[in-house]
Amino acid sequence: MGVATTSLDEQARSFFDDIGYSVSRTEGGLRAEHKWRTVTVTVLDDDDPLPESGEIHCFVTPAATAADLGRRLGRRDPSYDWAVLGVREDGGYDVVRPDSTG
């Protein structure tokens, strides 16, 4: 895992902590849980393979690749709910959802 990936991983953990999720590490990334909802959180580059299954996925990537990843997910139309968290260099983020991939 490179420096950029570690930073994105830490930012993803912080984001979910801040909105009240309990976050734990898994073999493939993070699991964020709150009440009945469990979100699989994966740091992903635009060309990494996408998961085949699951219920709710949040992909974390640099802001510069978030829209492309969102379009890729939209074309694939996976069976799970998803969102992309595009992390900006200033520490902020943008969210890409299926309805915003146009």
RAMO-V311043 format. One record per pair of residues at least 24 apart in sequence whose C-alpha atoms are under 8 Angstrom apart, sorted by the first residue. I is the first residue (numbers start at 1). J is the second residue. D is the distance in Angstrom with one decimal. If there is no record, write none. Layout:
[[I,J,D] [I,J,D]]
This chain:
[[5,43,6.8] [8,43,6.7] [8,60,6.8] [8,61,7.0] [8,62,7.7] [8,87,7.3] [9,43,6.3] [9,60,7.8] [11,87,7.9] [11,91,7.8] [12,41,7.6] [12,60,6.8] [52,78,7.4] [53,78,7.7] [53,79,6.8] [53,80,6.5] [54,79,7.8] [54,80,5.7] [55,79,7.8] [55,80,4.8] [55,81,6.1] [56,80,5.7] [56,81,4.8] [56,82,5.7] [57,81,6.3] [57,82,4.7] [57,83,6.6] [58,82,5.6] [58,83,4.9] [58,84,5.6] [58,85,6.9] [59,83,6.3] [59,84,4.7] [59,85,6.0] [60,84,5.8] [60,85,4.8] [60,86,6.1] [60,87,7.2] [61,85,6.4] [61,86,5.2] [61,87,6.2] [62,86,5.1] [62,87,4.9] [62,88,6.3] [63,87,4.8] [63,88,5.1] [63,93,7.0] [63,94,6.9] [64,88,7.9] [66,96,6.9] [67,96,6.6] [67,101,7.0] [70,96,6.1] [70,97,7.0] [70,98,7.0] [70,101,5.8] [71,101,5.3] [71,102,7.5] [73,98,7.8] [74,98,6.1] [74,101,6.6]]
